[in-house]
Each structure stands twice: as C-alpha cells, then as structure tokens.
Amino acid sequence: MSSPVTLYSAGDCPVCLWLGAMFFAKSHVDGALFLMCPHCGITCARPFRDVEQFIEDKINRFTSGVRMVFPTREEILAVVPERDIVREYPYEEWGDDWFKSYLAT
C-alpha cells in the first residue's frame, strides 16, 4: 500500500474465532460499509451481538466482483456507534498477503 492505513476491527470472526478479525471495509462500487474477515473471506452487513444475528446478516460481497477499500474512522462512525470499533491495527500487522485478493486496484 502506498500510504499508512489503520484497520478497524469489530472483534473476532465468528467463523475463525481467534484466528481472524472482522474488519470494517467499504465497497469500491457504492461505498457501502461492511465487515470482512481476510482469513476466511466471510462478510456481514453490520457488527453483530450474537451468532443468530450474524447468520441473519451474513452477506457475500465478493462473489459479485465487489472489491474493498479501507474506510476511515470517521466514515465508520457515520454508520455505527464508537463502541462497535473494538480494536485498531496498523495495516502492516496484517499486510498485503491477507488483503491483496480483496482490495480494489
């Protein structure tokens, strides 16, 4: 990536558990905010409070050719409350190996 990016997480992935994190992402097509796990590729529409809500909200953004960009903290907070941002990571902690197949070029 050309510039430093902070990644914002809504917590652990419900599929990967502690192996993956659900990161806030945004569609490069329509700017819609969603969550994705770079480990397993699962996506969902919004932060979830329990497994049933996750299953109900589960979407698959990537099958339709949508690619992602990383939203800013301000873009996230325009859609969800601050408590939904559980952790911040520097991009380098995850890096291109995890995200390159999902990123818009």
N, C-alpha and C positions, 0 to 999 in steps of 0.2 A: 504494500500500500504506500502511496506517496506521502500521506500526512498522518500524524499520530491520531489514533481514534480510540475513544473509550467505549467499551462494550458494556451494556447494561443488562443485568440478568434479573429475571423474576423468580429465580430459585432453581432447584434441581429438576431435571427432566423426569416426568412420571414414568417414562419407559426405561431410560438408562439408570435412573436413580442417581447415585453419587458419581457415576461416570460422565454424565453430561449435564449441562446447564441450559435452561431455556433463556435465550437471548432475545431482546427486542430487536425486531427487524422491520424494514419498510419496503413495500413493493416498489420496484423501479418504474412500474407502469402507472399505477394510480395513487401511490403514496400511502396506501393503507398500511396501518401498523399491525403487526402480528408477532407471534413468538415462534422461535425455532430452536431446535437442538442440532448443532452441527455434527454431533456424534452419530445420531440415528436418522436425522433428517425429518423428524416429526415436526409438525407445525400446529398451532392452535390460534384461535382468534383473539383471545384475551387471557390475562392471568386467571388462574383457577384456584379455587379454595379446596376442592376435593376431587377425587378420581372421577366421580359421576359427572361433574361439571366439565372436566377435561374431555371425557368421551363425547359429551354432547357438543362441545365446541370444536372438536378436532377438525381440522381442515387439511387439505394437501395443496398448498400454494404452488409447489414446484412442479407438479405434473402438467400444469397448463403453460409451462415455459416462463413463468414469472421468476425473475431474479430479484435479489435483495440489495439494498444499501443499508448502511447503519444510520439509525435516527440519532439526533442529538437528544440530550436530556430534556431540553425544552419541548421538543416535538413529542416525546413520550409523555411528559407531564401535561400536555394539552389534551391527552386522551385518557390517561389513567392517574389515580392518586399516587403521591410520592411513596406511600408505603408499599406499592407494588414493585418498586425498584429495590431488590433485595441486596444486590452486590454490584460493584463496578470492577471491571478488569481492563488492564491495558491490552490493546489489540495483540501486542507481541506475546502475551501469555498464552494465547490460543493460536494466532498466526494464520498464514495463508493455507497451510496444509489442511486446516479444519474448514475454512470458508471458501476457498477458491472455486469450488464447483457450484456454489450458490450465489456468488456475487455478480452483479451487473458489471459489464465491462465498458 
